[in-house]
Amino acid sequence: MVTHKQLNIGLFGFGVVGEGLYKVLQQTPSLKAQIKKVCIKHPGKKRNAPAELFTTEKRSTKQVRLGFVIDRVLIKRET
């Protein structure tokens, strides 16, 4: 029997992609992955996740044991 470890994720930013990933992981516990910390620029902005998930300190993502950190997703359209 194979056991899967929990994957801990850190994000930089909580825009459309970050919030979408958060929702998918909340709705799909079988993925065995969770967002542990999100580094944000504007702490006063209303977000649809628990306040303790967010930080403005970039280094705090290093203090949490993470499987990987997602910096940002960039899509460039070729013209």
KOLVO-117009 format. One record per atom (N, C-alpha, C): residue number from 1; atom name; x, y, z. Coordinates in pm, 1 decimal, padded with zeros to 6 digits. Each point is the difference from the previous one (the first is absolute). Layout:
BEGIN
+-----+------+----------+----------+----------+
: pos : site :        u :        v :        w :
+-----+------+----------+----------+----------+
: NUM :   CA :        X :        Y :        Z :
...
+-----+------+----------+----------+----------+
END
This chain:
BEGIN
+-----+------+----------+----------+----------+
: pos : site :        u :        v :        w :
+-----+------+----------+----------+----------+
:   1 :    N :  00083.3 : -00118.1 :  00000.0 :
:   1 :   CA : -00083.3 :  00118.1 :  00000.0 :
:   1 :    C :  00088.4 :  00125.4 :  00000.0 :
:   2 :    N : -00028.4 :  00092.2 : -00090.1 :
:   2 :   CA :  00077.3 :  00122.8 : -00012.0 :
:   2 :    C : -00065.6 :  00109.3 :  00083.9 :
:   3 :    N :  00081.4 :  00066.3 :  00082.6 :
:   3 :   CA : -00052.2 :  00113.3 :  00076.8 :
:   3 :    C :  00056.4 :  00127.8 : -00060.3 :
:   4 :    N : -00085.7 :  00098.4 : -00014.5 :
:   4 :   CA :  00039.9 :  00127.2 : -00057.9 :
:   4 :    C :  00021.8 :  00101.5 :  00110.4 :
:   5 :    N :  00110.4 :  00072.0 : -00009.9 :
:   5 :   CA :  00030.9 :  00104.7 :  00096.8 :
:   5 :    C : -00080.0 :  00124.9 : -00031.7 :
:   6 :    N : -00018.0 :  00081.3 :  00101.8 :
:   6 :   CA : -00066.3 :  00128.9 : -00014.5 :
:   6 :    C :  00095.2 :  00097.1 : -00069.8 :
:   7 :    N : -00046.8 :  00070.5 : -00101.5 :
:   7 :   CA :  00078.8 :  00100.5 : -00069.5 :
:   7 :    C : -00038.6 :  00137.0 :  00054.2 :
:   8 :    N :  00096.7 :  00072.4 :  00053.1 :
:   8 :   CA : -00022.8 :  00133.9 :  00052.6 :
:   8 :    C :  00048.3 :  00101.8 : -00101.4 :
:   9 :    N : -00086.0 :  00098.1 : -00031.0 :
:   9 :   CA :  00026.1 :  00096.8 : -00106.2 :
:   9 :    C :  00005.0 :  00140.3 :  00057.5 :
:  10 :    N :  00092.4 :  00080.6 : -00049.6 :
:  10 :   CA :  00005.9 :  00142.5 :  00031.3 :
:  10 :    C : -00024.4 :  00078.6 : -00126.7 :
:  11 :    N : -00073.0 :  00109.1 :  00009.3 :
:  11 :   CA : -00030.4 :  00082.9 : -00116.7 :
:  11 :    C :  00050.7 :  00141.9 :  00019.1 :
:  12 :    N :  00037.4 :  00062.1 : -00109.8 :
:  12 :   CA :  00022.8 :  00143.9 : -00002.3 :
:  12 :    C : -00113.4 :  00057.7 : -00081.2 :
:  13 :    N : -00092.8 :  00064.4 :  00068.4 :
:  13 :   CA : -00116.8 :  00058.4 : -00065.5 :
:  13 :    C : -00122.7 : -00088.3 :  00014.7 :
:  14 :    N : -00115.0 :  00066.8 :  00005.1 :
:  14 :   CA : -00127.2 : -00071.4 :  00015.7 :
:  14 :    C : -00103.8 :  00062.7 : -00092.5 :
:  15 :    N :  00035.3 :  00002.2 : -00127.9 :
:  15 :   CA : -00091.0 :  00052.7 : -00101.2 :
:  15 :    C : -00091.5 : -00110.0 : -00050.3 :
:  16 :    N : -00037.2 :  00007.7 : -00123.7 :
:  16 :   CA : -00091.7 : -00097.2 : -00060.2 :
:  16 :    C :  00057.0 : -00141.5 :  00007.6 :
:  17 :    N :  00126.1 : -00016.2 : -00036.7 :
:  17 :   CA :  00062.0 : -00133.1 : -00001.1 :
:  17 :    C :  00019.8 : -00052.4 :  00141.9 :
:  18 :    N :  00055.5 :  00082.5 :  00088.3 :
:  18 :   CA :  00024.0 : -00043.8 :  00137.6 :
:  18 :    C : -00127.4 : -00036.8 :  00073.7 :
:  19 :    N : -00102.0 :  00085.0 : -00012.7 :
:  19 :   CA : -00127.3 : -00029.7 :  00066.1 :
:  19 :    C : -00066.4 : -00122.3 : -00062.1 :
:  20 :    N :  00012.0 : -00014.4 : -00131.9 :
:  20 :   CA : -00055.7 : -00118.3 : -00067.0 :
:  20 :    C :  00065.6 : -00128.0 :  00048.5 :
:  21 :    N :  00132.0 :  00002.7 :  00013.0 :
:  21 :   CA :  00072.0 : -00117.0 :  00051.0 :
:  21 :    C : -00042.9 : -00030.0 :  00142.4 :
:  22 :    N : -00013.4 :  00103.1 :  00083.0 :
:  22 :   CA : -00045.0 : -00017.7 :  00138.1 :
:  22 :    C : -00136.4 : -00069.2 :  00004.2 :
:  23 :    N : -00093.1 :  00045.4 : -00083.2 :
:  23 :   CA : -00134.7 : -00058.9 : -00002.4 :
:  23 :    C :  00002.9 : -00145.6 : -00045.2 :
:  24 :    N :  00077.4 : -00028.8 : -00102.9 :
:  24 :   CA :  00009.3 : -00138.5 : -00049.3 :
:  24 :    C :  00055.6 : -00091.1 :  00107.9 :
:  25 :    N :  00103.5 :  00044.6 :  00068.8 :
:  25 :   CA :  00059.9 : -00083.1 :  00105.0 :
:  25 :    C : -00094.5 : -00018.4 :  00118.2 :
:  26 :    N : -00080.4 :  00101.5 :  00031.1 :
:  26 :   CA : -00098.3 : -00012.1 :  00107.6 :
:  26 :    C : -00110.2 : -00098.8 : -00036.3 :
:  27 :    N : -00037.5 : -00002.7 : -00125.0 :
:  27 :   CA : -00110.3 : -00084.3 : -00046.0 :
:  27 :    C :  00044.4 : -00141.6 : -00036.2 :
:  28 :    N :  00131.4 : -00023.5 : -00004.1 :
:  28 :   CA :  00051.2 : -00130.4 : -00042.5 :
:  28 :    C :  00102.9 : -00051.9 :  00100.1 :
:  29 :    N : -00043.2 : -00043.5 :  00118.0 :
:  29 :   CA :  00096.3 : -00046.9 :  00100.8 :
:  29 :    C :  00079.7 : -00122.8 : -00044.2 :
:  30 :    N : -00049.7 : -00073.8 : -00097.2 :
:  30 :   CA :  00072.6 : -00118.3 : -00046.2 :
:  30 :    C :  00132.1 :  00036.1 : -00068.2 :
:  31 :    N :  00018.8 :  00125.8 : -00037.1 :
:  31 :   CA :  00125.9 :  00043.3 : -00060.7 :
:  31 :    C :  00114.6 :  00003.3 :  00099.7 :
:  32 :    N : -00032.2 :  00000.8 :  00129.2 :
:  32 :   CA :  00100.2 :  00001.9 :  00106.8 :
:  32 :    C :  00098.8 :  00115.5 : -00018.2 :
:  33 :    N : -00053.9 :  00117.8 : -00025.0 :
:  33 :   CA :  00080.7 :  00120.6 : -00015.3 :
:  33 :    C : -00074.3 :  00115.3 :  00065.4 :
:  34 :    N :  00076.0 :  00089.7 :  00060.7 :
:  34 :   CA : -00063.6 :  00117.2 :  00060.1 :
:  34 :    C :  00093.5 :  00119.9 : -00007.8 :
:  35 :    N : -00060.3 :  00117.4 : -00008.2 :
:  35 :   CA :  00076.8 :  00123.8 :  00001.3 :
:  35 :    C :  00025.0 :  00035.9 :  00145.1 :
:  36 :    N :  00126.5 :  00013.9 :  00036.5 :
:  36 :   CA :  00037.8 :  00028.7 :  00138.4 :
:  36 :    C :  00016.9 :  00148.8 :  00025.6 :
:  37 :    N :  00048.6 :  00074.7 : -00100.1 :
:  37 :   CA :  00026.1 :  00142.0 :  00019.3 :
:  37 :    C : -00006.0 :  00069.9 : -00134.4 :
:  38 :    N : -00054.7 :  00123.9 :  00000.3 :
:  38 :   CA : -00008.5 :  00082.4 : -00120.5 :
:  38 :    C :  00059.7 :  00136.6 :  00031.5 :
:  39 :    N :  00100.2 :  00039.3 : -00074.5 :
:  39 :   CA :  00060.8 :  00131.3 :  00015.9 :
:  39 :    C : -00075.6 :  00098.8 : -00089.9 :
:  40 :    N : -00047.7 :  00109.4 :  00060.1 :
:  40 :   CA : -00081.4 :  00097.8 : -00072.0 :
:  40 :    C :  00057.9 :  00140.3 :  00015.0 :
:  41 :    N : -00039.5 :  00089.6 : -00089.5 :
:  41 :   CA :  00044.8 :  00139.7 :  00005.6 :
:  41 :    C : -00091.5 :  00086.3 :  00086.2 :
:  42 :    N : -00131.2 : -00023.1 : -00010.1 :
:  42 :   CA : -00097.8 :  00088.1 :  00063.0 :
:  42 :    C : -00079.8 : -00075.1 :  00107.7 :
:  43 :    N :  00043.8 :  00009.1 :  00125.4 :
:  43 :   CA : -00065.9 : -00076.3 :  00106.6 :
:  43 :    C : -00143.4 :  00045.1 :  00030.4 :
:  44 :    N : -00037.4 :  00121.3 : -00035.1 :
:  44 :   CA : -00133.7 :  00049.1 :  00029.8 :
:  44 :    C : -00106.9 : -00046.9 : -00098.3 :
:  45 :    N :  00040.5 : -00059.0 : -00109.9 :
:  45 :   CA : -00093.4 : -00044.9 : -00103.0 :
:  45 :    C : -00079.3 : -00121.6 :  00048.2 :
:  46 :    N : -00130.4 : -00000.6 : -00026.6 :
:  46 :   CA : -00085.3 : -00112.0 :  00040.5 :
:  46 :    C :  00030.0 : -00122.3 : -00087.2 :
:  47 :    N :  00015.8 : -00114.4 :  00065.9 :
:  47 :   CA :  00029.6 : -00124.6 : -00071.4 :
:  47 :    C : -00089.4 : -00111.7 :  00052.3 :
:  48 :    N : -00023.9 : -00098.7 : -00084.0 :
:  48 :   CA : -00088.4 : -00111.5 :  00034.6 :
:  48 :    C :  00078.5 : -00119.0 :  00054.2 :
:  49 :    N :  00075.7 :  00025.2 :  00105.7 :
:  49 :   CA :  00077.6 : -00105.0 :  00066.0 :
:  49 :    C :  00032.5 :  00050.1 :  00140.7 :
:  50 :    N :  00035.1 : -00089.0 :  00091.4 :
:  50 :   CA :  00031.5 :  00041.7 :  00137.8 :
:  50 :    C :  00117.4 :  00098.4 :  00004.9 :
:  51 :    N : -00011.8 :  00102.7 :  00082.9 :
:  51 :   CA :  00101.8 :  00105.4 :  00010.6 :
:  51 :    C :  00136.4 : -00055.4 :  00040.1 :
:  52 :    N :  00004.5 : -00105.4 :  00080.8 :
:  52 :   CA :  00129.0 : -00054.1 :  00044.7 :
:  52 :    C :  00079.8 : -00066.1 : -00113.3 :
:  53 :    N : -00062.9 : -00019.4 : -00113.5 :
:  53 :   CA :  00066.9 : -00056.6 : -00116.2 :
:  53 :    C :  00094.0 :  00101.8 : -00065.3 :
:  54 :    N : -00025.6 :  00128.8 :  00022.7 :
:  54 :   CA :  00069.9 :  00106.8 : -00071.4 :
:  54 :    C :  00109.9 :  00065.6 :  00081.8 :
:  55 :    N :  00102.0 :  00047.5 : -00072.7 :
:  55 :   CA :  00110.5 :  00074.0 :  00059.6 :
:  55 :    C :  00050.1 :  00101.4 : -00101.3 :
:  56 :    N :  00066.0 :  00103.3 :  00047.9 :
:  56 :   CA :  00064.9 :  00094.6 : -00089.7 :
:  56 :    C :  00150.8 : -00021.4 :  00000.4 :
:  57 :    N :  00046.4 : -00092.4 :  00081.5 :
:  57 :   CA :  00143.1 : -00029.5 :  00011.9 :
:  57 :    C :  00039.8 : -00115.2 : -00092.2 :
:  58 :    N :  00081.7 :  00029.9 : -00099.4 :
:  58 :   CA :  00043.9 : -00103.3 : -00094.3 :
:  58 :    C :  00072.2 : -00114.6 :  00070.6 :
:  59 :    N :  00076.0 :  00032.6 :  00101.6 :
:  59 :   CA :  00078.5 : -00102.6 :  00069.9 :
:  59 :    C : -00085.1 : -00098.6 :  00077.7 :
:  60 :    N : -00123.2 :  00036.9 :  00032.8 :
:  60 :   CA : -00083.3 : -00090.8 :  00079.1 :
:  60 :    C : -00037.3 : -00125.1 : -00078.3 :
:  61 :    N :  00003.4 :  00006.2 : -00134.4 :
:  61 :   CA : -00025.0 : -00121.3 : -00077.4 :
:  61 :    C :  00113.1 : -00099.4 :  00017.3 :
:  62 :    N :  00118.8 :  00048.1 :  00036.0 :
:  62 :   CA :  00113.5 : -00089.0 :  00023.6 :
:  62 :    C : -00006.7 : -00064.4 :  00137.5 :
:  63 :    N : -00074.2 :  00060.4 :  00092.3 :
:  63 :   CA : -00010.2 : -00052.7 :  00135.2 :
:  63 :    C : -00097.0 : -00117.3 :  00009.2 :
:  64 :    N : -00089.3 : -00011.0 : -00096.1 :
:  64 :   CA : -00095.7 : -00110.5 : -00003.8 :
:  64 :    C :  00060.2 : -00108.7 : -00087.7 :
:  65 :    N : -00012.5 : -00121.8 :  00042.0 :
:  65 :   CA :  00054.8 : -00111.0 : -00078.4 :
:  65 :    C : -00087.4 : -00022.7 : -00123.1 :
:  66 :    N :  00052.0 :  00039.1 : -00115.6 :
:  66 :   CA : -00076.4 : -00005.2 : -00123.9 :
:  66 :    C :  00058.0 : -00102.1 : -00096.2 :
:  67 :    N : -00089.6 : -00059.4 : -00078.2 :
:  67 :   CA :  00044.5 : -00086.5 : -00108.5 :
:  67 :    C :  00052.4 :  00083.0 : -00114.9 :
:  68 :    N : -00068.1 :  00109.2 : -00031.0 :
:  68 :   CA :  00047.3 :  00094.3 : -00099.8 :
:  68 :    C : -00073.0 :  00132.0 :  00014.5 :
:  69 :    N :  00056.5 :  00102.7 : -00063.4 :
:  69 :   CA : -00056.4 :  00134.1 :  00004.1 :
:  69 :    C : -00033.7 :  00041.4 : -00142.6 :
:  70 :    N : -00120.5 :  00049.6 : -00019.2 :
:  70 :   CA : -00041.7 :  00050.6 : -00130.5 :
:  70 :    C :  00014.3 :  00150.9 :  00004.2 :
:  71 :    N :  00087.3 :  00053.5 : -00085.8 :
:  71 :   CA :  00025.9 :  00143.7 :  00001.1 :
:  71 :    C : -00109.2 :  00073.9 : -00074.6 :
:  72 :    N : -00022.7 : -00032.5 : -00122.6 :
:  72 :   CA : -00108.4 :  00060.7 : -00077.5 :
:  72 :    C : -00013.0 : -00077.4 : -00129.9 :
:  73 :    N : -00114.0 :  00014.4 : -00060.8 :
:  73 :   CA : -00023.7 : -00065.4 : -00128.2 :
:  73 :    C : -00005.9 :  00109.1 : -00105.2 :
:  74 :    N :  00085.6 : -00008.6 : -00098.8 :
:  74 :   CA :  00003.0 :  00098.2 : -00106.6 :
:  74 :    C : -00039.3 : -00064.7 : -00130.4 :
:  75 :    N : -00087.1 :  00064.4 : -00073.2 :
:  75 :   CA : -00038.0 : -00048.3 : -00133.0 :
:  75 :    C :  00030.4 :  00112.7 : -00097.9 :
:  76 :    N :  00081.7 : -00029.0 : -00096.4 :
:  76 :   CA :  00035.2 :  00101.0 : -00099.8 :
:  76 :    C : -00057.6 : -00043.4 : -00133.8 :
:  77 :    N : -00075.6 :  00088.3 : -00057.7 :
:  77 :   CA : -00058.9 : -00028.2 : -00131.5 :
:  77 :    C :  00096.2 :  00047.4 : -00107.8 :
:  78 :    N :  00033.1 : -00090.1 : -00091.2 :
:  78 :   CA :  00088.0 :  00034.9 : -00112.7 :
:  78 :    C : -00081.8 :  00077.6 : -00102.2 :
:  79 :    N :  00059.0 :  00108.0 : -00052.5 :
:  79 :   CA : -00070.1 :  00079.6 : -00102.3 :
:  79 :    C :  00066.7 : -00010.6 : -00133.2 :
+-----+------+----------+----------+----------+
END
